[in-house]
């Protein structure tokens, strides 16, 4: 069956909206009609080569939609069911999975090397980060499909597949923010806004948003920020001034730049915790001296997919949505159609965009 999709023909090339030949689901697969997909900075990292995946590929790693059909052996889903796509399904067999660290599964991205679809001239296409959500429809492994809990709008639910899980997990699983702590969040894009909301849910007493764009202040405060700091060379000093000259208990970096990671570290108190969520390139090197590591007693840790288990955390997030504690619509900076994806990528490349939700 022919559907339209956004195809990355090569690393560094512009996305192309084109028709692709998408096969019917085979054994253990599910076909999903997309309702929406999030345009995330991770997709930009895939397109520019910061993260390596086989190309040409259909990008898009967070999406939600409705099951169209299922292949042989799929019994937990039926046509018509609303679902969220999970780009990093855990295999359950590797060392990380055995330790319960499913977000580090060694086999989670094996599906990205497979053949997902073909162009009109027969060129094989790969599924980006497993799910190929930048398309009208997609066919994925059943393990990449999670039932959408009741009470969550389908066109907003796409963000649960990456941005919200990452932001929520960064706060609750990686940084383990405790009630009453002060939190600084660097970057007010989609993940950053989800992190701000999650810090509020966790009961943080002061939540400081940091971003290079003054236009993000209104969004950040609506998400739960009590303070907004415009990023500069004095950011850490300003955060210490806001926290009784001590520094924040926790800093969560959602950008992936060396300077931002360093500023997040510098902004925390003695014994504070810095969690790095942003995905940076190999050229982004962060340096520390041995004496400051000893003196400050701070903790610096990485965070993959929010250190979450989507099967466990998705129902928790849905409950927060139903109870009004988590506002998915507040994370959407723009709603565009499928044809608008190339323009959204151009805006992200130019540093103008944070997040857009593609509606099919």
Helices and strands as residue ranges (DSSP letters): E 2-8, E 15-22, E 29-39, H 41-48, E 57-58, E 63-70, E 82-85, H 95-98, G 102-104, G 110-113, E 117-119, E 124-125, E 137-141, G 142-144, E 145-147, H 154-157, G 158-161, H 163-169, I 170-174, E 182-186, H 190-202, E 206-211, G 214-216, H 217-223, E 227-230, H 235-242, E 248-253, H 258-266, E 268-276, H 290-296, E 299-302, G 305-307, H 310-322, G 328-331, E 335-336, G 338-340, H 341-349, E 356-359
